[in-house]
């Protein structure tokens, strides 16, 4: 016997259940939301029907054969309305606790109450009319209102049919009508189950696809932010790269000119860096560059800009900083580098730096290129005068 269709069906059901399990929170939240909305509405309708039947019962003549039917319908609608109204209040209280056990099962409990009362209404109706319209309407509405697993829906509607089929014989004494109603009720339950399964699957698919799209969008945003970071930062040190530093510094200089404050630029170059690469290799040189960048960041203010121009050359922009204040910061950086060392494979690597400094007031209106060239000249003098100094 070919078992491929059976195996394919089993795999399909497993995939459906797997997707459904991933969107359970959305299902429970949606079910509670729907219960909070429709339960009070149906309760209000029950109240209207109860008043109608009460009025019909009170105004009926003494010999009215339908008096008891009207009275029982009034009582059933009152009980159903109160029950559904309480379920609506419970759904409102549990709306943000949809992961809890009460939050998960309250919608199913509400459907059970609604279907149970519809069975009672139909059973009472049999003394007057053989139709089962309330049962049909209730089963259809419940299938549309709450998303249920096929197994749960089968138990709910199967139990409803069994209850109706057993209770109908107590009020419907015509054998033909009894059989007719039982068959129609079975058809109603099957249709409601099919609707429930189709909506369950549709909601699961849409929610799962939306979840996957949201996940893909989040991953894309993370990659986009990482790409933006990489385009703005130096990959080795994490400092601003040359283009970004120039852009930010240009904006900062314009702001300083508007605010009337001084700006200072430090240009730093490591002394004899080529010896480090030649002696210990480029990985050791990378470790030195990272150490230098960390030392510089820790030595300046959070509002200062630190960048790597390339190779062993770094640059710092100090907003609202005079030349004297900038020199103190430059000396702090130089001294910290001089007294520090990098541990590399059991060896201590010492590093020093030469720093060129230039400063301009707002009145001078200097551009970044001008300050950079002046700082570069100062750095050249620092190198000429023996390195490891600030000029």
Steps between C-alpha positions, in 0.01 A plus 500: 500500500631846411556690825632819334168694526467403865860602570455829314183572697678429828786731405258771397316478832830506690605811307166667570525425872860621505405832338200533731715445808719794393204740489314373809542830684336688214218245486426526873521881494265516200254256658485698823454822306213352297341356814517840669319653202236247399397360841343828623334554160335157509411558865323820398307312232400243761370782716285629214361151430434447872296822514307401189411157635415647841265750337343224289452283809350779710259609226398148398137394559426255778442214258826560307660159436842661435519679834748254652714512182518880519583493868774239459648689205507816714681319782752333266584830326544670839735227617692501171531878501633510856747218430637659183520843661712353782719325242547835327610661825741213566644537148558871563679420827715231335573679172865562590539157662429295191792267577339387828282191523178700555590731213550208261181313586250777578404549130433125460301502825296795369424314177395196698257711702357659185452167323359341815233767533420474128437128554263588786320756283452251216378228738246741649397614150396148402173539686409782261713464186720219362776730367855510643597842366649630832736202510607563139563871564693439821726232350579720201574810710723308743696353208564854376571663836777286652793313345521140623715200424307246289503255792347754739239603244411133439446441872295820535268443205489123546397545861239759398345260247489213750335723762242630252428155355437357847291788634281545193312176568364647823311780323469384137273198491457480125744231385541648151570850629735359764704316237490802268628734772775264608623468142485878448680560829774259396536685168518831689774369729702367206468832314599696813800271552610547138468878529696492825780293347524722191516818707746341743731408216462837328576694818795273582646547151457877498633540856795270429589682178471836675722371779759385247480833318546689827797280584654553157437875529665511843802309369516732200490807727780355714710438189419847370607659828815289497570606141448864595734452793762341277475784250550756779749323724845357462472122500807437717470766771131594494592868466348728238655446160647784298189596301269493799746694715535772236121524466439522875789741554375734227159514666658553840712790372191670356323459834804641685504804274131565568551460875824703507721228652851378425579161344821297524624211287763244599681294239675195648751268334663198667878506521692226314184297441661320206751343742213344695357338187843386383597360843181339630282485188184676386272332761713664769473829312121464496502441875705818546256701286205376705682586822578850376140560393368389840748722680399800292127445553553463875708819512250736337144614573190327366428805283841483329544326165771237454581350162757291318626652177679185394807299591638623833358852469214616726315830535299664779262796479445687827194730486485805733869454576777761494857426394623481862224263603559294188870475581422362846279233346767416241764468774269271696462273198874502430594422860247220534636336186858543618446328837276223363598185319341221299546137601568294190603133520692550821662822382426859597471739208558867584343767284536878483337762282572838352211749502442811293250753633322797350215715623273771364250741646152555356602846374776349284245281321748228406394200294578141583752472217689802631514363855600157374789643296620709796484197732691296243776764492518490879517119493789518252688730738435260790654220297801719406565600862536146628146354511291419810399862547219749437559797264 
